[in-house]
Amino acid sequence: MSNIDDKLNEVLNIAEEVLDKKEEKNPLEIVNEPPKPVAPQNDDVDTDFETGRGELYRLLEKGNEAIDGILSLAKEGEHPRAYEVAGQLIKTQSELAQNLLDLQDKLKKVKDIKGEGPKNVTNALFVGSTTELQKMIKKNKDKK
């Protein structure tokens, strides 16, 4: 140990035994550890929808409280910046409300994709691939 470490240990009343037992890790290794995913294990669309919807509602509630606070502050201080911030918060709240509606539309689209396409085809004029269709059209053109 260096002379400075010894003096600091003495001033701070730190025992050298504790310093010797500390874990020797490179601080850069700790920072460079890959982040662990926080996504839920469940791939259910409804669970994700409910989670997102709940978060948007909580944000709307907090935003409304913030708007009430900043408006009362703006009235008391009559400072233009406070009114500007209140306007920005109101705009953000309206965007959150729009996001909530967009979330509804996205859920409907995701659920519609699962049931995409007709179940029964009753009036099939041609059943086959596009290459087979092109060959058939070409044969009909050649006959004429």
C-alpha positions as CSV (number, residue, x, y, z in Angstrom):
1,M,0.0,0.0,0.0
2,S,1.0,3.5,-0.6
3,N,1.7,6.1,2.0
4,I,-1.5,8.0,1.1
5,D,-3.6,4.9,1.7
6,D,-2.0,4.3,5.1
7,K,-2.7,7.9,6.1
8,L,-6.3,7.6,4.9
9,N,-6.8,4.4,6.8
10,E,-5.4,6.0,9.9
11,V,-7.6,9.1,9.6
12,L,-10.8,7.2,8.7
13,N,-10.1,4.5,11.2
14,I,-10.2,1.7,8.6
15,A,-8.5,-1.6,9.4
16,E,-6.1,-2.9,6.9
17,E,-7.5,-6.4,7.1
18,V,-10.8,-5.3,5.5
19,L,-8.9,-3.7,2.6
20,D,-6.9,-6.8,1.9
21,K,-10.0,-8.9,1.8
22,K,-11.8,-6.8,-0.8
23,E,-12.7,-8.4,-4.1
24,E,-10.3,-7.5,-6.9
25,K,-12.4,-6.8,-10.0
26,N,-11.7,-4.6,-12.9
27,P,-14.4,-1.8,-12.8
28,L,-14.6,-1.9,-16.6
29,E,-15.7,-5.5,-16.5
30,I,-18.6,-4.6,-14.3
31,V,-19.7,-1.8,-16.6
32,N,-19.3,-4.0,-19.7
33,E,-21.5,-6.8,-18.5
34,P,-24.4,-7.3,-20.9
35,P,-27.8,-6.1,-19.6
36,K,-30.3,-8.7,-18.6
37,P,-33.5,-8.7,-20.5
38,V,-36.5,-7.4,-18.6
39,A,-39.2,-8.6,-21.0
40,P,-41.7,-11.0,-19.5
41,Q,-41.5,-14.6,-20.4
42,N,-45.1,-14.7,-21.5
43,D,-45.6,-13.9,-25.2
44,D,-49.3,-13.2,-24.8
45,V,-50.5,-10.1,-26.7
46,D,-53.3,-9.4,-24.2
47,T,-50.8,-9.3,-21.3
48,D,-48.6,-6.8,-23.2
49,F,-51.7,-4.8,-24.0
50,E,-52.9,-4.6,-20.4
51,T,-49.4,-3.7,-19.2
52,G,-49.0,-1.0,-21.7
53,R,-52.5,0.3,-21.1
54,G,-51.9,0.4,-17.3
55,E,-48.7,2.3,-17.8
56,L,-50.4,4.9,-20.0
57,Y,-53.1,5.4,-17.5
58,R,-50.6,5.9,-14.7
59,L,-48.7,8.4,-16.8
60,L,-51.9,10.2,-17.5
61,E,-52.7,10.4,-13.8
62,K,-49.2,11.7,-13.0
63,G,-49.4,14.2,-15.8
64,N,-52.8,15.5,-14.6
65,E,-51.3,16.1,-11.1
66,A,-48.3,17.8,-12.7
67,I,-50.6,20.1,-14.7
68,D,-52.6,21.0,-11.6
69,G,-49.4,21.8,-9.8
70,I,-47.8,23.9,-12.5
71,L,-51.0,25.8,-13.2
72,S,-51.3,26.8,-9.5
73,L,-47.6,27.8,-9.6
74,A,-48.2,29.8,-12.8
75,K,-51.1,31.6,-11.2
76,E,-49.2,32.5,-8.1
77,G,-46.0,33.6,-9.8
78,E,-47.5,34.9,-13.1
79,H,-44.3,33.9,-14.8
80,P,-44.5,33.3,-18.6
81,R,-42.2,30.3,-18.4
82,A,-44.5,28.5,-15.9
83,Y,-47.4,28.9,-18.4
84,E,-45.2,27.6,-21.2
85,V,-44.3,24.5,-19.2
86,A,-48.1,24.1,-18.4
87,G,-48.8,24.2,-22.1
88,Q,-46.1,21.6,-22.9
89,L,-47.5,19.3,-20.2
90,I,-51.0,19.7,-21.6
91,K,-49.7,18.8,-25.1
92,T,-47.9,15.8,-23.7
93,Q,-51.1,14.7,-22.0
94,S,-53.0,14.9,-25.2
95,E,-50.3,12.8,-27.0
96,L,-50.6,10.2,-24.2
97,A,-54.3,10.0,-24.7
98,Q,-53.8,9.6,-28.5
99,N,-51.2,6.8,-27.7
100,L,-53.9,5.1,-25.6
101,L,-56.2,5.1,-28.6
102,D,-53.5,4.0,-31.0
103,L,-52.8,1.1,-28.6
104,Q,-56.4,0.0,-29.0
105,D,-56.2,0.1,-32.8
106,K,-52.9,-1.9,-32.8
107,L,-54.4,-4.6,-30.6
108,K,-57.4,-4.9,-33.0
109,K,-55.0,-5.2,-35.9
110,V,-52.9,-7.9,-34.2
111,K,-56.0,-9.9,-33.3
112,D,-57.3,-9.6,-36.9
113,I,-54.0,-10.8,-38.3
114,K,-54.4,-14.1,-36.4
115,G,-57.7,-14.8,-38.1
116,E,-56.6,-13.5,-41.5
117,G,-58.0,-15.0,-44.7
118,P,-61.2,-16.8,-45.5
119,K,-62.0,-20.1,-43.8
120,N,-63.8,-21.7,-46.7
121,V,-63.3,-20.8,-50.4
122,T,-66.5,-21.7,-52.3
123,N,-65.9,-19.9,-55.7
124,A,-62.3,-20.9,-56.5
125,L,-61.7,-20.2,-60.2
126,F,-58.1,-21.4,-60.2
127,V,-56.2,-23.4,-57.6
128,G,-52.5,-23.4,-58.0
129,S,-49.4,-21.3,-57.9
130,T,-48.7,-18.1,-59.9
131,T,-46.3,-19.9,-62.2
132,E,-48.9,-22.4,-63.1
133,L,-51.4,-19.6,-63.8
134,Q,-48.9,-17.8,-66.0
135,K,-48.2,-21.0,-68.0
136,M,-52.0,-21.5,-68.5
137,I,-52.4,-17.9,-69.6
138,K,-49.5,-18.2,-72.0
139,K,-51.0,-21.4,-73.5
140,N,-54.3,-19.7,-74.0
141,K,-52.5,-16.8,-75.8
142,D,-50.6,-19.2,-78.0
143,K,-53.8,-20.9,-79.1
144,K,-55.4,-17.7,-80.3
